[in-house]
Structures are given as structure tokens and as C-alpha cells.
Amino acid sequence: MTYLREFAKNWQALTAACLGLIAGTISNYVSNLFSPELVEEFGWERSQFALVGLTVVIAAIFLPIVGRLADRHGMRRIAIVGVVGLPLVFTGLGLQQGSFAVFFMLSLAQMLIISALAGIVVYNRLIVRSFDRARGLALGVASCAPALAAAIGSPLLSYFINAYGWRQGYFLMAFITAVIGGAAMATIPRGFEDRNPNPVVSGAAARDYGEIFRDRAFLIIFGAMLFCNIHFTMQTTQLKLILLDIGMGSATSSAMISSFAVGVIIGRIVCGIALDRFPPRIVAAICFLIPSIGLMTLSAGVPSVPLTAFAVMSLGFSLGAEGDIAAYLVTRYFRPGLFSTILGLFAAAMACSALVGALILSRTVAATGSYSLFLGIAATTMFLGSLSFLFLRPAHGGHAATSAPGPLVEAG
């Protein structure tokens, strides 16, 4: 089958993945629009608000569990929990009365759904199960769908919040995620089946995890993901505040959030095509090197629109690339039956990194009253993480890169 013909054959699986990721992860791109409104109305300190980044601990705990469950039971049963749960969380956020503890708990539930129940660990199974030769580009297309939706929707949502208030903005998000999430479930090909039909074998989990943790490639990629995601919480909850601190106006800052989404789209498409054509370890190193330059640019605090736009887009580029890189590396270095299990562990590494980053962010902002120190630390760790990928051995075609796609049912 030719490269592009795979898209004609598997359009329904790709569409379902796109819709599912839009519904499940679009709030990663638009939460910044709510942050200044909440801080102003409830009088929360910025250092206190930065603690919302600690919610990624729930992702670190549950991502490996959900990944294992997805390998055993398939993606449908996992995804439906996210489709139902996320609109309820947005409704709760719209009803909150100013308690930071309540906001933190709702953010905790939101992070669980976004990361574990409605993210790449679940919906990317549709892609790796259906695509072979064009797998990298298909992953890129599916992953950039939320960013494209955000690029279009962020200015509209910002206008809606300014006109009707942040509460109505959350209620609108609840409605949108319910409709799109339901459409995703309805679009999954009727014949798609990725559950493991084999009975659970005693000791299979210990065998599989032993195999994973002894693998040199796993240790390198896991370590690189730890280094490369220190800045995650900053870019999803604090970015607009940082831009305002630099000297950007509110309207300009909101436009920059849209450029962040554009960077995600560029990162995912460029990275996806590159992964299908060039050594994945080289692609990974370059894709994480670029945002380290952007972070250093932001740390300088120069109120230049072109430089700031580049920096923001570069952060979007990394967010766009990292999910595709992690998923693609799993298909090239590990057996297919462990796809969601290993991807869940890599995503947990990202979550742990983001957790540490949130703690550093809160402490450095409280100590200095500025984001510059944190941005410099994040730039350094991302630079080191990008170099780590170069220690991977060349992939020899992988388990799924050269063979026809098949059921991901080997996990015990």
C-alpha cells in the first residue's frame, strides 16, 4: 500500500482519533485564557496558583495503569470514561466559588482525564493499529487536531469570556467537549478491535515490566522525557501571565496563545513527516533542541513581539512533537503488544517532570517575583534532554515500522 493510500483506507480511524484528542486535550491550549480571570477575581497569589501544576502527580500515577488496561481491554472502554467525565469537570469549574482547594481538586480530575483517559495513550492506538508506512504523519495529523481547533477557537473563546465571563466560558467548554467526545466514539470503525483476547497469564506483568526496565532504549528515552518536560506546567497555565510580565498587552498575549497552537500544528506535521523519513533519534534531538532556545529567549524578558512570537511558537513546537516522538519511538524500539504500557510509562515520565517543574516554578516565583530563573532552568534541562536522544542506537525498522499493522494484543 502506498504512503498516501493508507489515509484513504483508514480515514475513519484517523477521524475518530482526531475528534477524541480534540475533546480530550484542547483544554491544554485554552486554560491560559482562564488563569488571569481566576487570579484577579479570587485574589490568589501567582505562586499559589502555580501549585496547580502539582496536579500532574495524578497523571504520573495513573498513566502506566491506564496504559496497561488499554493493552488488556482496548481503548473504547477507557475512552468512554473520559468522554463522560470531562464535561462534568468543566461544569464544576464553572460553578466554583473561590476556594483554591476546590479548584485544585477539579484541576486534579481534569488532569487525570486529559492525560490518562482522553490522551495519546488511548487514542493513538487507533493510529498504530491502522497505519504502517505513514504512521508518523498519521500520528502528527491526529495530534495536531487539538492545536488546530485551539488556533481557531482560542480567539473566539477569549472574546466569549470577555463578553460573558469565565463561568460561561467553562460551561461552553463542557458543551463542546461533550459533543465532540460523543462524535469521536461514534466514529470509531465498527470493526476496530484492540482488546487482548488471550487469558491473563500468571506472572505476565512481572515478565513484561522486567523486559521493559532492562531495555537500554527504554532507560534513555525515559530519562530524556524527564529532562524535556520541566516547563510543561508553565506553558499550559502560566504562559499568558509570563507574556504580560514581559510587557505584552492583554490582546497581544491572547494572540500569542494562538501562535502557540500554530507552533503545535507545525511541530506535529513536520515531526511526523520527518519520523517517516529520517532516523527517529536525530529527529527527537532536533525537535527538543529548538524549544530550549525559545525558553532562553523568554528568560531574557525582551518585550519584542517577533522574538516573543518565536519563543512561544517554539514551545508549541515541542508540545506538538513530544507526543508523536514518544509514540513513534515505542513502535520502533519495542514489541507491539506493549505499546500502551510503555507509552503510559513515557507519559508518566513527562508528568513527573512537569510535577518537579511546578514545584521549581512555585519556589522560584515566590523567591524572585519573576519567571526568568525558572525559564533559564527549563531551557538548560531541555537542552540536556535533547542531547540524550543521541545515545539511542539506530532503530532497525522496529516491530511495527516495516510490518503490516496488526492487533496490539501481545501484552499479558
C-alpha positions as CSV (number, residue, x, y, z in Angstrom):
1,M,0.0,0.0,0.0
2,T,1.4,3.4,-1.0
3,Y,2.1,6.1,1.6
4,L,-0.9,8.3,1.0
5,R,-3.3,5.5,0.2
6,E,-3.3,4.5,3.8
7,F,-5.1,7.7,4.6
8,A,-7.9,6.8,2.2
9,K,-8.3,3.4,3.6
10,N,-8.1,4.4,7.3
11,W,-9.8,7.8,7.3
12,Q,-12.4,6.8,9.8
13,A,-9.9,5.6,12.4
14,L,-7.9,8.8,11.9
15,T,-11.0,11.0,12.2
16,A,-12.0,9.3,15.4
17,A,-8.6,9.8,16.9
18,C,-8.6,13.5,15.8
19,L,-12.0,14.1,17.4
20,G,-11.1,12.2,20.6
21,L,-7.9,14.2,21.1
22,I,-9.7,17.5,20.4
23,A,-12.3,16.8,23.0
24,G,-9.9,15.3,25.5
25,T,-6.9,17.7,25.3
26,I,-8.0,21.1,23.9
27,S,-8.0,22.5,27.4
28,N,-4.2,22.2,27.4
29,Y,-4.2,25.1,24.9
30,V,-7.0,27.3,26.3
31,S,-6.6,27.0,30.1
32,N,-4.3,30.0,29.9
33,L,-7.3,32.1,28.9
34,F,-9.0,31.4,32.3
35,S,-5.9,31.9,34.5
36,P,-5.8,35.7,34.7
37,E,-9.6,35.9,35.3
38,L,-9.4,33.4,38.2
39,V,-6.4,35.1,39.8
40,E,-8.0,38.5,39.6
41,E,-11.5,37.5,40.8
42,F,-10.4,35.3,43.7
43,G,-7.2,37.2,44.7
44,W,-5.0,34.1,44.5
45,E,-1.3,34.7,44.6
46,R,0.6,33.8,41.5
47,S,3.0,31.5,43.5
48,Q,-0.1,29.8,44.9
49,F,-1.7,29.4,41.5
50,A,1.5,27.9,40.2
51,L,0.8,25.0,42.5
52,V,-1.9,23.8,40.2
53,G,0.9,22.2,38.3
54,L,1.2,19.6,41.1
55,T,-2.0,18.0,39.6
56,V,0.3,16.2,37.2
57,V,1.0,13.8,40.0
58,I,-2.3,12.1,39.2
59,A,-1.0,11.6,35.7
60,A,2.3,10.1,36.9
61,I,0.3,7.6,39.0
62,F,-2.4,6.6,36.6
63,L,-0.8,6.8,33.1
64,P,1.1,3.5,33.5
65,I,-2.1,1.9,34.9
66,V,-4.3,3.1,32.1
67,G,-1.7,2.1,29.5
68,R,-1.7,-1.4,30.9
69,L,-5.5,-1.5,31.0
70,A,-5.7,-0.3,27.4
71,D,-3.4,-3.1,26.2
72,R,-5.6,-5.6,28.0
73,H,-9.1,-4.3,27.4
74,G,-8.8,-2.0,24.3
75,M,-9.3,1.8,24.0
76,R,-13.1,2.0,23.8
77,R,-13.8,1.2,27.5
78,I,-11.1,3.6,28.6
79,A,-12.1,6.5,26.3
80,I,-15.8,6.5,27.3
81,V,-14.9,7.4,30.9
82,G,-13.1,10.5,29.6
83,V,-15.9,11.4,27.3
84,V,-18.4,11.4,30.2
85,G,-16.1,12.8,32.8
86,L,-14.5,15.9,31.2
87,P,-17.8,17.8,30.6
88,L,-18.7,17.3,34.3
89,V,-15.3,18.7,35.4
90,F,-15.8,21.8,33.3
91,T,-19.2,22.3,34.7
92,G,-17.7,22.1,38.2
93,L,-15.1,24.6,37.3
94,G,-17.8,27.0,36.1
95,L,-19.7,26.6,39.5
96,Q,-16.7,27.1,41.8
97,Q,-16.9,29.9,44.4
98,G,-13.3,30.8,45.1
99,S,-11.9,28.0,47.2
100,F,-8.4,27.2,45.9
101,A,-8.7,23.7,47.4
102,V,-11.9,23.1,45.3
103,F,-10.2,24.4,42.2
104,F,-7.2,22.2,42.8
105,M,-9.3,19.1,43.2
106,L,-11.2,19.9,40.0
107,S,-7.9,20.5,38.2
108,L,-6.7,17.2,39.5
109,A,-9.7,15.4,37.9
110,Q,-9.2,17.4,34.7
111,M,-5.5,16.3,34.5
112,L,-6.5,12.7,35.1
113,I,-8.9,12.7,32.2
114,I,-6.8,14.7,29.8
115,S,-3.6,12.7,30.4
116,A,-4.8,9.2,31.1
117,L,-8.4,8.7,29.8
118,A,-8.5,11.0,26.8
119,G,-5.0,11.5,25.5
120,I,-2.4,9.8,23.3
121,V,-2.1,6.6,25.4
122,V,-5.7,5.8,24.4
123,Y,-6.5,7.4,21.1
124,N,-3.1,6.8,19.4
125,R,-4.0,3.1,19.5
126,L,-6.3,3.8,16.6
127,I,-3.4,5.1,14.6
128,V,-0.7,2.5,15.3
129,R,-3.3,-0.3,14.8
130,S,-4.3,1.1,11.4
131,F,-1.3,2.7,9.8
132,D,2.1,1.3,8.8
133,R,4.1,3.3,6.2
134,A,2.5,6.6,7.0
135,R,2.4,6.1,10.7
136,G,4.5,9.1,11.6
137,L,2.4,11.5,9.5
138,A,-0.8,10.0,10.8
139,L,0.3,10.4,14.4
140,G,1.2,14.0,13.5
141,V,-2.2,14.7,11.9
142,A,-4.2,13.3,14.8
143,S,-2.1,15.0,17.4
144,C,-2.3,18.4,15.7
145,A,-6.1,18.4,15.6
146,P,-6.5,19.8,19.1
147,A,-3.9,22.6,18.3
148,L,-5.8,23.5,15.1
149,A,-9.0,23.6,17.0
150,A,-7.4,25.8,19.6
151,A,-5.8,28.1,17.0
152,I,-9.3,28.7,15.6
153,G,-11.2,28.6,18.9
154,S,-8.8,30.5,21.3
155,P,-9.7,34.0,19.9
156,L,-13.4,33.1,19.9
157,L,-13.2,31.7,23.4
158,S,-11.3,34.7,24.6
159,Y,-13.9,37.0,23.1
160,F,-16.7,34.9,24.7
161,I,-15.0,35.1,28.1
162,N,-14.6,38.8,27.9
163,A,-18.2,39.2,26.8
164,Y,-20.0,36.7,29.1
165,G,-17.5,35.9,31.9
166,W,-15.2,33.0,32.7
167,R,-18.0,30.9,34.2
168,Q,-20.0,30.8,30.9
169,G,-16.6,30.0,29.2
170,Y,-16.3,26.9,31.3
171,F,-19.9,25.9,30.6
172,L,-19.2,26.4,26.9
173,M,-16.2,24.1,27.2
174,A,-18.4,21.5,28.9
175,F,-20.8,21.5,26.0
176,I,-18.1,21.4,23.3
177,T,-16.2,18.5,24.8
178,A,-19.4,16.5,25.3
179,V,-20.5,16.9,21.7
180,I,-17.0,16.3,20.1
181,G,-16.2,13.4,22.5
182,G,-19.5,11.7,21.6
183,A,-18.8,12.2,17.9
184,A,-15.4,10.5,18.4
185,M,-16.9,7.4,20.0
186,A,-19.5,7.2,17.2
187,T,-16.8,7.5,14.5
188,I,-14.6,4.6,15.7
189,P,-14.7,2.0,12.9
190,R,-17.3,-0.7,13.8
191,G,-14.8,-3.5,13.1
192,F,-12.0,-2.0,15.2
193,E,-11.0,-4.3,18.0
194,D,-7.8,-4.0,20.0
195,R,-8.6,-5.9,23.2
196,N,-6.4,-8.8,24.1
197,P,-8.5,-12.0,23.6
198,N,-6.0,-14.2,25.5
199,P,-6.5,-15.1,29.1
200,V,-4.3,-13.4,31.7
201,V,-1.1,-15.5,32.2
202,S,0.2,-15.7,35.7
203,G,3.4,-13.6,36.1
204,A,2.9,-11.9,32.7
205,A,3.1,-8.4,34.2
206,A,6.3,-9.1,36.1
207,R,7.8,-10.6,32.9
208,D,6.8,-7.7,30.7
209,Y,7.9,-5.0,33.1
210,G,11.2,-6.8,33.7
211,E,11.7,-6.8,30.0
212,I,10.9,-3.1,29.8
213,F,13.1,-1.9,32.6
214,R,16.1,-3.9,31.4
215,D,15.9,-2.3,28.0
216,R,18.6,0.3,27.3
217,A,16.4,2.2,24.9
218,F,13.7,2.5,27.5
219,L,16.0,3.9,30.1
220,I,17.4,6.5,27.6
221,I,14.0,7.7,26.4
222,F,12.5,7.7,29.9
223,G,15.4,9.9,31.1
224,A,15.2,12.2,28.1
225,M,11.5,12.7,28.8
226,L,12.2,13.6,32.4
227,F,14.6,16.4,31.3
228,C,12.5,17.7,28.5
229,N,9.2,18.5,30.3
230,I,10.2,20.7,33.3
231,H,8.5,23.6,31.5
232,F,5.1,21.8,30.8
233,T,3.0,23.4,33.6
234,M,4.4,26.8,32.8
235,Q,3.3,26.7,29.2
236,T,-0.2,25.3,29.9
237,T,-1.2,27.5,32.9
238,Q,1.3,30.4,33.2
239,L,2.2,31.5,29.7
240,K,-0.2,34.4,29.4
241,L,1.0,35.7,32.8
242,I,4.6,35.4,31.7
243,L,3.8,37.4,28.5
244,L,2.1,40.1,30.5
245,D,5.1,40.3,32.7
246,I,7.4,40.7,29.7
247,G,5.4,43.7,28.7
248,M,3.0,42.3,26.1
249,G,-0.5,43.7,26.2
250,S,-3.5,41.5,27.0
251,A,-4.7,41.4,23.4
252,T,-1.2,40.7,22.1
253,S,-0.8,38.0,24.8
254,S,-4.0,36.3,23.7
255,A,-2.8,36.4,20.1
256,M,0.4,34.8,21.2
257,I,-1.5,31.9,22.7
258,S,-2.9,31.3,19.2
259,S,0.6,31.3,17.9
260,F,1.5,28.7,20.5
261,A,-1.2,26.5,18.9
262,V,0.2,27.2,15.5
263,G,3.6,26.0,16.7
264,V,2.0,22.8,17.9
265,I,0.5,22.2,14.4
266,I,3.8,22.9,12.7
267,G,5.7,20.7,15.2
268,R,3.4,17.7,14.7
269,I,3.2,17.8,10.9
270,V,6.9,18.4,10.4
271,C,7.9,15.9,13.1
272,G,5.5,13.3,11.7
273,I,6.9,13.5,8.2
274,A,10.5,13.6,9.5
275,L,9.9,10.5,11.6
276,D,8.8,8.6,8.5
277,R,11.9,9.5,6.6
278,F,14.8,10.1,9.0
279,P,16.4,8.4,12.0
280,P,13.9,9.0,14.9
281,R,16.7,9.6,17.4
282,I,18.0,12.5,15.3
283,V,14.5,13.9,14.8
284,A,13.9,13.8,18.5
285,A,17.1,15.6,19.4
286,I,16.4,18.4,16.9
287,C,12.7,18.8,17.9
288,F,13.6,19.3,21.6
289,L,16.6,21.5,20.9
290,I,14.5,24.2,19.2
291,P,12.3,25.0,22.3
292,S,15.3,25.2,24.6
293,I,16.3,28.2,22.5
294,G,12.7,29.6,22.9
295,L,12.8,29.2,26.7
296,M,16.1,31.0,26.9
297,T,14.6,33.8,24.8
298,L,11.7,34.2,27.2
299,S,14.0,34.2,30.2
300,A,15.8,37.3,28.7
301,G,12.5,39.2,29.1
302,V,12.9,41.3,26.0
303,P,9.5,42.9,25.0
304,S,10.0,42.2,21.3
305,V,6.9,40.9,19.5
306,P,8.9,38.9,16.8
307,L,11.2,37.3,19.4
308,T,8.4,36.5,21.8
309,A,6.3,35.1,19.0
310,F,9.2,32.8,18.0
311,A,9.7,31.7,21.6
312,V,6.0,30.9,22.1
313,M,5.8,29.1,18.8
314,S,8.9,27.0,19.7
315,L,7.2,25.9,22.9
316,G,4.2,24.9,20.9
317,F,6.5,23.1,18.5
318,S,7.9,20.9,21.4
319,L,4.4,20.1,22.7
320,G,3.4,19.2,19.2
321,A,6.4,16.9,18.7
322,E,6.8,15.2,22.0
323,G,3.7,13.0,21.9
324,D,4.4,11.9,18.3
325,I,8.0,11.2,19.1
326,A,7.2,9.1,22.2
327,A,4.6,7.1,20.4
328,Y,6.8,6.5,17.3
329,L,9.8,5.5,19.4
330,V,7.7,2.9,21.1
331,T,6.8,1.3,17.7
332,R,10.4,1.3,16.6
333,Y,12.2,0.0,19.7
334,F,9.6,-2.3,21.5
335,R,7.2,-5.1,20.6
336,P,3.7,-4.0,19.7
337,G,1.8,-5.8,22.5
338,L,3.4,-3.4,25.0
339,F,2.5,-0.2,23.1
340,S,0.2,1.5,25.6
341,T,2.1,0.0,28.6
342,I,5.3,1.6,27.5
343,L,3.7,4.8,26.2
344,G,2.0,5.2,29.5
345,L,5.4,4.9,31.3
346,F,6.9,7.6,29.0
347,A,3.9,9.8,29.6
348,A,4.3,9.2,33.3
349,A,7.9,10.4,33.0
350,M,6.6,13.6,31.3
351,A,4.1,14.0,34.2
352,C,6.8,13.5,36.9
353,S,9.0,16.1,35.1
354,A,6.1,18.5,35.0
355,L,5.5,17.9,38.7
356,V,9.1,18.8,39.6
357,G,8.8,21.8,37.3
358,A,5.7,23.0,39.0
359,L,7.5,22.9,42.4
360,I,10.5,24.7,41.0
361,L,8.2,27.3,39.3
362,S,6.3,28.0,42.5
363,R,9.5,28.3,44.6
364,T,11.4,30.5,42.1
365,V,8.5,32.8,41.5
366,A,8.0,33.2,45.3
367,A,11.7,33.9,45.9
368,T,12.3,36.2,43.0
369,G,8.9,37.6,41.9
370,S,9.9,36.7,38.4
371,Y,9.7,33.8,35.9
372,S,13.2,34.4,34.5
373,L,15.1,32.0,36.8
374,F,12.7,29.2,36.1
375,L,12.8,29.8,32.4
376,G,16.6,29.5,32.4
377,I,16.5,26.3,34.4
378,A,13.9,24.8,32.0
379,A,16.0,25.8,29.0
380,T,19.0,24.1,30.4
381,T,17.3,20.8,31.2
382,M,15.6,20.7,27.8
383,F,18.9,21.2,26.1
384,L,20.4,18.2,28.0
385,G,17.3,16.1,27.3
386,S,17.5,16.8,23.6
387,L,21.2,15.5,23.6
388,S,20.1,12.4,25.4
389,F,18.3,11.0,22.4
390,L,21.6,10.8,20.5
391,F,22.6,8.0,22.8
392,L,20.0,5.7,21.3
393,R,21.2,3.0,18.9
394,P,19.8,3.3,15.3
395,A,16.4,1.7,15.1
396,H,16.4,-1.4,12.9
397,G,13.0,-1.0,11.3
398,G,11.2,-1.6,14.6
399,H,8.5,-4.1,15.3
400,A,5.8,-2.1,13.5
401,A,7.6,0.1,11.1
402,T,8.2,-2.4,8.5
403,S,5.5,-5.0,9.1
404,A,1.8,-4.7,8.3
405,P,-0.3,-3.3,11.2
406,G,-1.9,-5.8,13.4
407,P,-3.7,-6.1,16.7
408,L,-1.9,-4.9,19.7
409,V,-2.7,-8.0,21.8
410,E,0.6,-9.4,23.0
411,A,0.5,-7.9,26.4
412,G,-0.2,-10.3,29.3
